[in-house]
């Protein structure tokens, strides 16, 4: 069977429907022709020149990215602008681009579920689910939507052990945190910027919440009963790329689907 971009879009729509994206977002086919056949697909977090270089050199006809390249309104596609230069190269090389962003954040088995699994959580559920998406009662759980995830560790840990666990599992250079609970068992997570779920995590009696992009004043939520960890935007989202590749390979075994060997994290550390 020949795989087309339309086939891939239809599968992604089953897993992460575009209707579930947040209003400000821009997802779906951003560059290219849905009727185009593809034999090689690159799956990444960010579209950078290094990712495009690798895609072109390896003969990939499609890039699937979590973060949309076209986010704000653009008035021109020109090599003279940062976004325009990437779009110009994609179009010139006939490489299509799909973005799966907040609709993948909201999907069952999406970004936060993968993060929760990476941290070894069990009994994973949405941290903040959309009640309407779960009705009628016989609707499959995979059709539910929400944000964040919550579950429990197989054995409780103290703050030091849990912080070490998070740093090791996510290969983080370091984490920021506040709070000092004695034992951590029930854990909430949100891949990417999840400060909007801090109060929900506390309401759901989480002992710890792992997310990123936490602002200074939000760290005051940390307490003797609640650990707040900022583990990095890239670090909390990059695990989903492997899952996307696995799911796409399972659905389209005839296609060569791979993650580029590029670390697109723009943040560097100085010490």
Secondary structure, DSSP 8 states (H G I E B T S, - for coil): ---BHHHHHHHHHHHS-GGGS-TT---EEEES-TT-B-SEEEEESS--HHHHHHHHHHT-SEEEESS-S--S--S---TTSHHHHHHHHHHHTT-EEEE--HHHHSBTTSHHHHHHHHTT-EEEEEEEE-GGGG-STTS-GGG-BEEEEEEEEEEEE-HHHHHHHHHHHTT-S--EEE---S-EEEEEEEEEE-GGGHHHHHHTT-SEEEEE---GGGGGG-BTTBEEEE--HHHHHTHHHHHHHHHHHHH-TTSEEEE-S----------
